[in-house]
Amino acid sequence: MRTSDYISLEKQYLAPNYNPLDVVIEKGEGAWVWDVEGKKYLDFLAAYSALNQGYCHPRVLNAMIEQAKKVTLTSRAFRNDKLPLLGEKLCNLLGYEMMLPMNSGAEAVETALKAARKWGYTKKGVAPGKARIIAMENNFHGRTISIVSFSTEDDYRDGFGPFTDGFDIIPYGDFEALEKAITPDTVAVLLEPIQGESGIIVPKDGFLKKVRNLCTANKMLFIADEIQSGLGRTGKLLAVDWEEVKPDMVCLGKALGAGFYPVSAVVGSREVLTVFKPGEHGSTFGGNPLAAAVALAALDVLIDEKLVERALELGAHAMNRLEPLKSNPLVKEIRGRGLWIGIELVPEAGGARKYCQALMEKGVLAKDTHHHTIRLAPPLVISKEDLNWGLDQILAVLK
């Protein structure tokens, strides 16, 4: 079958909830993929940061195969011999006391929201049913009904109401607006340390530290969604590490499964995560032994291969290579940290998608976001030589 055959089948049988580039990937290795017709592409998206360790990393693959031969699912009705090891490794790595495993990033965020509300009622003394959580404009935390209830993106909300109450929305990075939004019933502030889907929006230096201090002073929880930004993407283990702040809860996902298996988790303090009692929250697949084995190997690869340090070094190199674009009339701004870069184009450029399509023709896969921004997020295992080749194509397309 050819590319057009697969696309025809997809259009016939799959719900049209995505608008992908017309490349049909058959296999991947490291930072490279091949389509069904044998054409080779350099991946500059990494499945929205889920492939920080690259495609089919042999160490994670072996861990998955070995675990699959033993047991894949027990449910949390029984214990398994891999989940406690993951809890220990993840908590020690990030400096937290407890973790709660789930599957998808959206489930991790929902878990944090539920924990924050219950903490507000049981620890802060908020009246039942009155807890409020502050979120940021242009956020992306998932697509459940509760999460799209505090989205400001029309495409995520249109036709899906009525929406869940209990959320107050302020401009991202606006500390004065945050201060004004606080009420006695506010139990938490939820934010992305760097907004990904919005176009790699980096807050002003000091914002995260001020949020941390404000939450402490007002007995509120600081929840950081690090599902895209965490586990090395920005050149730090967590993006909040750029300001040396410690949220009360951190939501993780994507790279925690290294592209092999959906794994997510919330890490936090014992005080917060012990608000859950048996039966109050869970998931059949959350914390299954296959997921835990994959995540353990994914974390080992991240640390042993120094992918965090690699992201910092190669990210600085990439920004230097892209410096000439700052004088390009098509380009409004270049933003980023580590190997996570957004090239925002001016409206007159006609949208970022056509440039992503042009890059695809040159053998580089990148994706537009928020209409005008080309998002660059290659696997952290990418070689400097391959990175340079990909950047050459970007410079050529935008020339």
N, C-alpha and C positions, 0 to 999 in steps of 0.2 A: 504493500500500500504506500501511496505517496502522501506528501503533506496535505494536499487538497482533499484527499479521501478522508483523512482523520478529521480535518476541519469540518467537512460535511457531516460526518457522524456526530461530532460534538454539537453542532448546531441543531441537529435533529433530535438528539436524546438528552442533552444536558440543559438544565435551566440557565437562562442567560444572565447570570449574576456577576459575570466578569467580562472584561473586554481585553483579552490577552493579545500580545503580539503574535503574529502568525508563524511561529516556529514550533515544531513538534519535536520535543526532546526525547531521545531514545536512551541515552546513557550519559553519565558524567563521571569525571575524575578530577580531584583537586579543584581548580578554579575553572575547568573547561567542561563543556558539554558538546554532544554531537546530536544532530537531528536525524530523522528517519531516512534521510537521503545522503547521510554521511558528511554533511557540512559541519565544520568545527566552529564553535563560538566561545569567546571568553565571557564568563558570567560576571557582570558588575552589579548584581542585585542580591545574590546569596539568599534567595527566597525570603526577602525582607529580614535578613540577619539570622535566619534559622540555620544557615549553612556556614557559620563562622569557621567551622573545622573543615570546610570543603566537602565536595561530593564523595560519598562512599569511603570515608577515611578508614583504612584497613584496621586500625586498632579498635574503633567503635564497631565496625562490621564483625570482627571476631568476637567481641563481647556479646553482641546481639545473637550471633549464631550459637555460641556456647550456651547462653541462657535459654534460647529457644529450644534446645535439646533437652533441657531439664524441666522447666515449668515457666509458663508465660503469664498466667493469671491465677490469682487465688481469691481475689476480692479482699476487702479489709475485714471480712468476716473471720478470716484467719490471718496469721502473721506469716511473713516470708523473710528469707535470709538476706535480701538485698536492700529493702527499704530502710532498715535502721542504719546501714552503712552509708546510704545516700544522705540521710538526715544528718549524720555526724559530719560527713565531708562538706556538705553545703553550708551548714551552720558554722563550722570552724573556718572555712574559707572566707565567709562574708562577715563573721563576727556577730552572729545572732544566736539566740538560745533555742529556738524551735522552728520547725518548718511544717507546712501542711501541703501535701502533694495533690495536684490535680492533673488535667490533661492539656487543655488549651489555654492560651493567654487570657481569653475572655473569662474562663472559669476562675483563673487566678484573681483577676480583678473583682469578679463577683464575690469571691471568697473574702477578699480584703474589705469590700464594702459591708458585707454581712458582719464580719468581725468588728469593724469600726462602730457600726450601729449598736451591736450588743455590748461592746465595751462602753459606749456612751450611756447605755441604760444601767449597766451593772457596776461600772466603776466611776463614771462622772456624775451620775445621778440625774440624767436627762429624763424628762417624763416620757412614759411609753408612747411610741408612735410619733415623737416630735423631733427625733434626731435629724440633723442636716449636715450635708457634706459639700464642701466647696470644690468645684472643678474649674478647669480653664477653657477659655474659648479655643476653637480649632484643635481640640484634643482628639486623640484616637485611642480608645481603650478596648475596642471590640465592637460587636454588633448585636448583643442581646437587647431585649426590650429595655431593661433598666439602664444599660450603658448608652444606647442611642437616645435615651431620655435626656441626658445632659450633653449630647453632642450639639455642635452648632453648624454641622454640615447638612444642608438640605437633602442631599442624596441619601444620607443614612437614616433620615427621619420621615421623609415623605411617604405617607400611606401606612405608617406603622403605629400611629397613636391608638388609644390614649396612652400617655406616658407616665412613668413612675415619678412620684413627687419626692421631695426631700433633698433636692440638689440646687445649689446656687452657683451661678457661672460668672466668672470675672475674666477680664483680658489677661492673656498669658504674660507673665513677667511684670505685672502691675502690682507692686507691693502695697501702694496706698489703697487700691481697690480691694485688695485682700483684707487689709485691716478693717475697712468699712463694712465688709461682708460678714464679719464675725458676729454671731449672736450667742446668747447663753446656751443655745441648743446645738451649736456647731460642734461636731465630734471629730471631724477630720478634714484635711486638705489633700486632695488627690491631684497629682500632676506627673507629667513626663519630664525628667530632667533636661531632655532635649526632645522637642516635638518632631517625630519622624514623618508621619503621613502629611503633616502640615508643610513639610519642605525642609527638614533639618533646621529647625529654629532653635538657636542657642540663646538662653536668657543672658542678661547682663551679669557680669561677674559680681558675686555677692548675693544674688537673689535667693539662691537655695539656702544659704546660711541664714539669711533673714527670715525665710519661711520656717526653718528649723527652730530658731529662737522664738518666733511668734507662736508657734504651736506649743512649745514648752511653757511659755508664759500664760497661755490661755487654756491649758490642759486639753489640747487637741492632738490627734494623731497625724503625723506626717506620713502619707502613703506615696511611695515612688513607684511608678510603672516603668520598670526597666526591661520589659519584654523585648523591645527592639534595641535599646541602648546598652543593655547590660551584657555581661560576660565577654568583655574585651572590645566590643565594637568601637568605642570612642578612644581607645588607647589607655583606658583605665579599666579595672575589673568591673566597676559600676560607674555610670556617668556622674553620680553624686560624689564620687571620690575626687572629682576635679575641685570641689570646694570643701572636701574633708568633712562632710556632714553625714550623719547617720539617721535615716528615716526610722520610724517606728515599725513600718512594714515595707517590704520590697516585693513586688510582683515580678516573677521570672517565667520565661518560657522559651520558645523558639530555639536558640542555640543550646539550651539545656538538653535537647534531644538530638543535636548534631545532624538534623535532617533525616534521621532514621525513624523517629517515632515521636508522636506528640507527648511532650512532658512539660508540665508547668508546676510552679510552686509559689507559695507565699512564705517568706521568712520574716520572723519578728520576735518580739520579746515573749517571755513566758506569761507575763501579765496579760498581754493582748490575746495570744492564741489559745490560752486556756479558758477563754470565755465559751468556747465550744464544748459541749458535753456530748457523750456518745448518742448518736442518732439524730443530732441537730443539723449536721452538714456532712456531705460525703460524695463519693463517686465510685461506681463499680470498678472502673479502670484506674482511678487515681491511685498512684503508688504501687502499681502492679510490678512484679519482679522483673519483667522484661524492660519496662520503662526505667526502673531503678538501675538495672545493669547498664543500659545505654547511657543514662545520665552520668553514672560514675565514670565510664570511659570518656565521655564527652568532656567532663571536667578535668580528667587526667591529661587529655590531649591539650586542652587550653593552657594548663600550667606547664606541663613538661616541654611542650614545644614553644613556650614563651610567646603565645599568640597575642597576648595583651601588649607586650612590649613591641611586637612586630607591627601591630596596628598603629601604635604611636609613631614609630619610625617611618613606616610607609605612608601614613596619613600626612605627616609633615612634608614628605617628599612630593606627594600628589598635589598638595596645596601649592607648593613652589612651582611645579610643572604647569599648573592651571593659572598661575599669576597673569600671563599675557591676556587671558580672557577678560580681566577686569577693565580693559580699555576697549573691549569689543562692544559695538553698539547694540548687539543682540542681548547682551548680558546685563542684568540689573544688579545681581549680587552673587557672590560665592560664599557659602557658609559651611562649616563642618568642624568635626573633631575626630581624630583618628581616621579610620577608613570608613567614614560616614560623611558624605559631602553632598550638598545641594547646590546645583547651578540654576539659579532663578533667572529666567529670561524675561525681557520686557514684553508687554502685551502685543506690541507690534510684530514680534517674532512669529506670531500665529500659533502659539501653544507648543508645549514640549514634546508632544507625542510624535510629531513628524520627524523630529531630530532623533528620537529613540528608534524610529523605523529606519532612518538613514544609518544609524549606528549598527542596527541589526544586519543591514546589507553589507556592512564592513566587517561583520564578525564579532560585534560586541553587543551583549544584551544588557540594557539598562531600562528603567521604567520611569515614566512621568508620574508626578504627583501634584495635586492641587493645580492642574492645568498648565502651569507655567514653569515648573521646576523639574529638572532632570536629576534623579536621585542616583547617587553612586555608592554602592556598598558591596564591594567584592569580598569573596571569602578571605578570611584573615591568613590563610595559608598561601595566598597568591605570591608568586616570586616577583622580585623587583623588575626583572626583565619583562615578564608578562604584564605587570602593572604599567610599565612605560609604554608598551605596545598599545594597550587599551587607551591610555591617555592620549597617545598620538592620534588615534582614530577620533577621539572626542574633539581635539583641537582642529582636526581636519574638517569634521562635519560642521563645526561652528565658525570656521574661518569665513 
